[in-house]
Every structure is written in structure tokens, then in C-alpha cells.
Amino acid sequence: MLTINGPVSTKLAGPDLLAFVGVGNVFEEEVRRHIRFAPEPDWVKVQAFRRPPALDQSKAPYGFYTWLVDDQSRLDIRPSRYNRTIEEVVNLSSLSYLANVTLPFNPYYDDLTIHHIRILRGDEAIEVDVQSRYIVMRRERSFERLVLDGRWTLAITLPDVRVGDIIDTAMTLTGDPACFQGEFSVPVMLQNVIYWDRRHARLLVPPERQMYMQPFPLGWIEPKVSKLDDGYSEILFEADHVRECDYEDDAPGWVMPVRGAYASSIDNWPRVADVMRAGFEGDDDYPEGLLEVIRQIETDHEETKDRIVAAVRWVQESIRYFAFSFGEGGFVPRNLKEIFADRIGDCKDVSKMIAAMLTKMGVESWPALVDTKRGFDLINTQPRLGSFNHCISMCVHEGRMYWFEGTSDVAQGGDLDHMAQNDLGYALILKPGGDLIRMMEKAPGLDYEVRETIHLPEKKGQETLIEIEYIYRGARADGVRRELRHHSLTSYVEDRCALFSYIYGMNMCAIPQMVDDRRLNEITITTLVTTDNPWHTNGEARVFFSPESGFDYVLEEPEGRRRFPFDIGDVREGRITTLIKTALPLTWPDKAKIWDFGGLRLSFTPRQTVEGYEAVRDYTVLRPWLSADEKMALDRAYTEIGTYDRMSICVPPKPVATWRSGLVTRVAIWAGLPVAGLLVWLMSRFLLS
């Protein structure tokens, strides 16, 4: 880890900087006051550019070539971040992308300065009159996800852009949310999914500030560190011909497939908690309506564990998810009165509400910050602001820690012991002295089970009956409840019926029945399928395919050699039990089989019962990812495992009666021997005479 400057701590901002920026309208006139047009500031080192005579077309698969990516940051209490990109239009596929420039910014705390947008054509540099051509628009890119963040976009359509033109854009953003209290966090990306001809990144740290840097797992370009005449420290990264990174979209979210580093003014997680906790503290003004809800929960439930569940469910059922993230709203929750009155809130709001309700009931409870993508690797990264993308809540009851997802769009099932808890790796609890902790060491649980019983008749044309029982537990049960909010039970299993039609042809799929055990958080759905002809033919043999696949949720198509781990989902278990009741002689796998891939175990267990043939297929996900080697081992075994996935059971053809021809041959031989002997004796007598 690289540390710059002395031990002087960042100054805390005053209370006025913690004030929440209201969610009132910001009009275009106000937004335009945060846009300026000026040359590059003196602290920026402008990079000279002259196009080389040759361009490697293979480095422009998306129709454009990136000549320069330049980021420079001056990390004062109100930081400034300069960016310049130079890109060439290689063919028409990228023309609309490069000719329409969009620069998003947040006018609540950002000032945007445009230095230039110019078109380089041969030896000519055409300056675009941005000031007279630009428009600003409110573009809520996350509105479909029920998030309003208040960001605006400066947009300009460049005139007369042609293939072969080079677009040179330079701008600076100044400002940070006041709730950051002057602390900063800067990711330095030294590689991307596209090729860069040249990369330049520069950080300026004032003498009174301290900065810590830690490289990404794939490393970095070693920076040059120097002291400038004004006392600032300069950290400089430079590289030419930066190849595109290897990217695997099914890698876990915590995998960083690029080279780079995090720069932060913070060197410990408790300090991050101190900064982010400020917006959650000091709100003891419970609205009377909320106090009445708490009193009612305490009246209805005597035991503390039942009160905890009731409070979490009340929030999940009563507060609709919607994020008003204007200004500081992306980092600071609203007050309890607003949340209760509107019955609307984002993850911060509902987590604050759950913690407040449980605290009022005498239960230790706090909001906690997590990262749904990189949570398992947070412990290995630089402590910094911006490490988290989600807020949940937790409580401590009888010495055990419980975690709650307040934004669940259905009330979770289960008592406190059976309520699903999502393991997101590490969490930062927002309490005094709060530190990064491991949420849990989650053991696999049997959350999905299928029990299928097939009654196979002995004679063709007789009706085959298939009874199927689907059992969902924990998070899987909550998922079924979520889907049933928008579908009937019949429509929920329609895809299964379609599958049965594909396998068995004409069939009758009975109306499913469901039992929901809310205490155990378990849902059982049963259905019946009948068909007159479940058979497929293979030569003269008849083949029956089992209705459910055994490893469908963990068996992925082979991909070849990998570099990164493979995301296999939450820790869990699944089991499919198939019982075939029949008097028919069956040919089936009769030996148990186990496959162990470290993070994933599969097994096949057959046995012959008095009722017929039974097989159990199990899978156990021991951790949320497979290493690259484990995934390649799974790929190599894919074909073999697939033969056990959806089993095929064969009724062999009747053997040909070969005993008749054998008997005739034997009779002919034994009956013919005396005759032949007699002929030989007569012949010898004739010759002797």
C-alpha cells in the first residue's frame, strides 16, 4: 500500500455541511449556473497529441480507436477531477456514439467546466462552439429501478462528423457531497474492456492531506511520486499501448478484471463508518403513528424474537420502495417522520426505520452498509467511501446476529430462526466504533426439493400417472411468494406443463395445489400429470425420461479455459428424488456416483425398492463461486453428469428365442451320428471284400 504525505488527518467539515439538500425542483436556469466554459486550469498538465501515421484496425472492434484517456485530480477539500479523451471514428458503426456527446453531472454539488470539444481532421482542428449548441436535460437513467438521483446531462450533437475524424473532449468536475466531510475516494483505472493507445493518470495531494493507495488484485502500473514546488505531492501513472482486459461476465462481482488502484484519504473502516453514520444519527423524533405501531406489535407478541420479525415484516409490507436520491439523498436517509408519512423509502430509509423500531423495543439494532457485488472481497481492499452500494439492518438477540433486507417487495416468511438471511460477505455496521465484519459463515441448507413418483403401467396404452411435489424453503420460498404476487399459481407452473408436453406429448396437467407454512418459511406445490404414451423409442427398446432435471441449477455449458472464478450463486442445497413404481423390467444406472469440485458437490444415489426404482440426485453449493480450475473440471465432466441430470430409464426389448435353432442343430447332430457310423462300417466291409 502506498501512503502519501504525513499523518495529518483530514479536517472534519462543519455541521452545516451535513445538512440534507432538499428534494425541491432544480430548474434549468439553476443547472446552467453550474456549467462554465474556460481553458484548462493551471494545475492540469495538458498532454500533447499528434496522430501517428498508422492505426491498428484490430484494436478498434467497436468502430472507434482510443488515442488518449487522461484523468487528473486535485484532491483539495473540494476536489476537482479533470478528464480528457481523444477518440477516432474508424467506421460508421461508432459515428452516432462519438458525434453525440453526453456529460452527466449532479448540480446539487458538482460544477461542470467545459474546456473544449474539438474535431481533428487531418492537420485541421475545428473548435465546436459548445456554449451556443449545448442543451441540458433531466435524464433519470435509474427511474425504471425506482430511483431518482437528480442528475442532469449536458448534451451536444457535434456538427459534420465524418469517418476518420478525431473527437477531443476535455472537462472538469468540481465538488463532492457535503456528507463526505471532506474525505475523498478515487478509483484509478489503468485498464479497460477496450484498447487504449495511451493512458495518463495524475493525482495532486495537498500537503495537509494524507492519501493511501492499494492496487487491484491484478496489480498496477507503478506510479512516479514527486514533490512539487507548491508543496503538493504528485502521483503519476503513465502507460502506452494498454491492451484490453480479459473479461468473463459470469465471474463473481468482486473480481476486478483490470489493473488499477484505489486512492483514499481514509486508512481504516471505522473512519468510513463515522462519516457514513452521521446521516443516521440523532433522529429520536418518532411520529406518534409509528409509536402506535410499535405498541401494537408489543401487545400482539410477548416474545422478543416474535417482535423482531413483526417489526421487519411491518416495514417490508408498509413502506414501498422508491429512492429520492437528490443531492445528499444518495447517501443520507430521510427522517422518520417523512418516511412514515410517505410510506416510501429506499434501502437507507427502510434500514433506518427497522433499526429505530427495534431500538425502541429494547433490541440492539443498527443499519449496515454492504456491497452486493464485491462484498466478499472488501476486506482485501482499501478502506474508502464509495465501497458500498446497499444498506441493510441487523440486530443482536440472545448473542446471535441477524440481518434483514428491508427493501424486500414481499414480507419474508419464517420465524426468526427460519427467516432467510442473505450472505453478502462483509458488512460495515453504522454504530460508534463500527468496523468491517464477516456477516456469517453460512452453511448450505436444503432450499429446493422435488419429489416425483411415476406410476408406469406394464401394458402400452395404459395411463401413466406422475405425481410431483415441489418444496421451496428460505429465500426460495420468498421468491415464490414474490412471483405469485403477479401470477396465479396455475400460470406459475405453466412452464412445467409445457415441459411435460415436450417430453411426453399429449398429457393432462392437473391444477396445482399449494401449502404455505409461514413459520417454517416453506412452500409445497403439488401437481399431477397423466399421459397415455410417455415413451420414446430407441430401436426396439422403450425409453422413459424423468420429468425433472437433477442438476439444472448448477450445471452450466462448458466454456473452455478460464482466468477468473465462476459465479455459482448462493450457498445452498437441492435434491430431486425420483421413484418409479412399475412391474416392468428396467435398465437404469445401478451404481452410486459422486462428483466433487471443491465449491460444488453432486451425487447420484440409486436403490431398488419393493415398489420399484428410486434415485436421488443431490447438489450442494459450498461457496458462491468455483475457482477457475474447479469450473474447468466441471466442464470436463459435463457430458458424464448430463447423463444423470434428466435420467433415461430403458425397458429393453424382448430377447429373440434362440433356443429353437440350437435344439434343431443338436437333434440333427445326435440323430445323424449313428447313420454316419453305419455308412462308414458298410463302406469298410465292401472295401475288404
HELIX and SHEET records of a PDB file:
HELIX    1   1 PRO A   15  LEU A   18  5                                   4    
HELIX    2   2 GLU A   28  ARG A   32  1                                   5    
HELIX    3   3 GLN A   57  LYS A   59  5                                   3    
HELIX    4   4 LEU A   92  SER A   94  5                                   3    
HELIX    5   5 LEU A   95  ALA A   99  1                                   5    
HELIX    6   6 VAL A  130  ARG A  133  1                                   4    
HELIX    7   7 PHE A  143  ARG A  145  5                                   3    
HELIX    8   8 ALA A  178  PHE A  180  5                                   3    
HELIX    9   9 TRP A  269  ARG A  277  1                                   9    
HELIX   10  10 ALA A  278  PHE A  280  5                                   3    
HELIX   11  11 GLU A  288  ASP A  300  1                                  13    
HELIX   12  12 THR A  304  SER A  318  1                                  15    
HELIX   13  13 GLY A  327  GLY A  330  5                                   4    
HELIX   14  14 LEU A  336  ASP A  342  1                                   7    
HELIX   15  15 CYS A  347  LYS A  360  1                                  14    
HELIX   16  16 GLY A  375  ASN A  380  5                                   6    
HELIX   17  17 ALA A  475  LEU A  484  1                                  10    
HELIX   18  18 LEU A  489  TYR A  492  1                                   4    
HELIX   19  19 GLU A  494  TYR A  504  1                                  11    
HELIX   20  20 ALA A  628  ARG A  636  1                                   9    
HELIX   21  21 TYR A  638  ASP A  645  1                                   8    
HELIX   22  22 TRP A  659  LEU A  688  1                                  30    
SHEET    1   A 4 LEU A   2  ILE A   4  0                                        
SHEET    2   A 4 MET A 211  PRO A 215 -1                                        
SHEET    3   A 4 GLY A 260  SER A 264 -1                                        
SHEET    4   A 4 SER A 185  MET A 189 -1                                        
SHEET    1   B 3 ILE A  35  PHE A  37  0                                        
SHEET    2   B 3 ASP A 111  ARG A 121  1                                        
SHEET    3   B 3 GLU A 124  GLU A 127 -1                                        
SHEET    1   C 8 ILE A  35  PHE A  37  0                                        
SHEET    2   C 8 ASP A 111  ARG A 121  1                                        
SHEET    3   C 8 ILE A 166  THR A 174 -1                                        
SHEET    4   C 8 SER A  80  VAL A  89 -1                                        
SHEET    5   C 8 PHE A  64  ARG A  74 -1                                        
SHEET    6   C 8 TRP A 196  VAL A 205  1                                        
SHEET    7   C 8 SER A 233  VAL A 242 -1                                        
SHEET    8   C 8 LYS A 224  LYS A 227 -1                                        
SHEET    1   D 3 ASN A 100  PHE A 105  0                                        
SHEET    2   D 3 TRP A 152  THR A 157 -1                                        
SHEET    3   D 3 ILE A 135  ARG A 138 -1                                        
SHEET    1   E 2 VAL A 147  LEU A 148  0                                        
SHEET    2   E 2 ALA A 323  PHE A 324  1                                        
SHEET    1   F 2 ARG A 320  TYR A 321  0                                        
SHEET    2   F 2 ILE A 344  GLY A 345  1                                        
SHEET    1   G 5 ARG A 400  PHE A 404  0                                        
SHEET    2   G 5 HIS A 390  HIS A 397 -1                                        
SHEET    3   G 5 GLU A 364  VAL A 370 -1                                        
SHEET    4   G 5 TYR A 426  ILE A 429 -1                                        
SHEET    5   G 5 LEU A 436  ARG A 438 -1                                        
SHEET    1   H 8 MET A 508  CYS A 509  0                                        
SHEET    2   H 8 GLU A 522  THR A 531 -1                                        
SHEET    3   H 8 THR A 464  ARG A 473 -1                                        
SHEET    4   H 8 LEU A 446  HIS A 455 -1                                        
SHEET    5   H 8 ARG A 572  LYS A 581  1                                        
SHEET    6   H 8 GLY A 612  VAL A 621 -1                                        
SHEET    7   H 8 LEU A 600  GLN A 608 -1                                        
SHEET    8   H 8 LYS A 593  ASP A 596 -1                                        
SHEET    1   I 3 MET A 508  CYS A 509  0                                        
SHEET    2   I 3 GLU A 522  THR A 531 -1                                        
SHEET    3   I 3 GLN A 513  ASP A 517 -1                                        
SHEET    1   J 3 HIS A 536  ASN A 538  0                                        
SHEET    2   J 3 ALA A 541  PHE A 545 -1                                        
SHEET    3   J 3 SER A 648  VAL A 651 -1                                        
SHEET    1   K 2 PHE A 566  ASP A 567  0                                        
SHEET    2   K 2 TRP A 625  LEU A 626 -1                                        
END                                                                             
